[in-house]
Amino acid sequence: MSSRTEVGPATIPEFRDSALPLRYRVAALLRLLTFDEKVRFLHPVMPAVPRLGIASFVPGPEVLHGV
């Protein structure tokens, strides 16, 4: 018998769990974001959200038109 303690997989946030349906992942992310973070995402250059491990990104102008 081994004296090692088996460590299970690290718990990942629901919004990063690709095994979950997209609608659950989106809902989980929206629950975690603050109101101010959501408002900042309306800008064409999305700011980073370090506490959630989300990097800054530029989705392009299509996002402003809902494309």
C-alpha positions in Angstrom: 0.0 0.0 0.0 1.3 3.4 -0.9 1.8 6.1 1.7 1.2 8.8 -0.9 -2.0 10.8 -0.8 -3.6 10.8 -4.2 -4.5 14.3 -5.3 -7.5 14.6 -7.6 -7.7 17.0 -10.6 -7.5 20.7 -9.7 -10.9 22.4 -9.4 -11.4 24.7 -12.4 -14.0 27.4 -12.5 -17.2 26.4 -14.3 -16.7 29.0 -17.0 -13.5 27.2 -18.0 -14.9 23.7 -18.0 -15.3 22.7 -21.6 -17.3 19.6 -20.6 -20.2 21.9 -19.6 -22.7 23.3 -22.1 -21.9 26.8 -23.3 -24.9 28.4 -21.7 -23.8 27.2 -18.3 -20.3 28.4 -18.8 -21.5 31.9 -19.9 -23.9 32.1 -16.9 -21.1 31.1 -14.5 -18.8 33.8 -15.9 -21.5 36.4 -15.7 -22.1 35.5 -12.1 -18.4 36.0 -11.3 -17.9 39.3 -13.1 -18.7 42.5 -11.3 -20.9 45.2 -12.7 -17.9 47.4 -13.5 -16.1 44.5 -15.3 -19.2 43.9 -17.4 -19.4 47.5 -18.4 -15.7 47.6 -19.3 -16.3 44.7 -21.7 -18.5 47.0 -23.8 -15.3 48.8 -25.0 -13.7 47.6 -28.2 -10.6 46.6 -26.2 -11.5 44.2 -23.5 -9.5 44.7 -20.3 -7.9 41.9 -18.4 -9.6 40.4 -15.4 -6.6 39.0 -13.5 -8.7 37.6 -10.6 -10.4 35.3 -13.0 -7.3 34.6 -15.2 -8.8 36.4 -18.2 -6.3 38.2 -20.4 -7.0 41.4 -22.3 -8.2 40.9 -25.8 -9.5 42.8 -28.9 -12.5 41.0 -30.4 -12.6 43.4 -33.4 -15.3 45.8 -34.5 -17.8 43.1 -35.3 -18.7 42.8 -31.6 -20.0 46.3 -31.5 -22.6 45.4 -34.2 -23.6 42.1 -32.7 -22.0 40.1 -35.6 
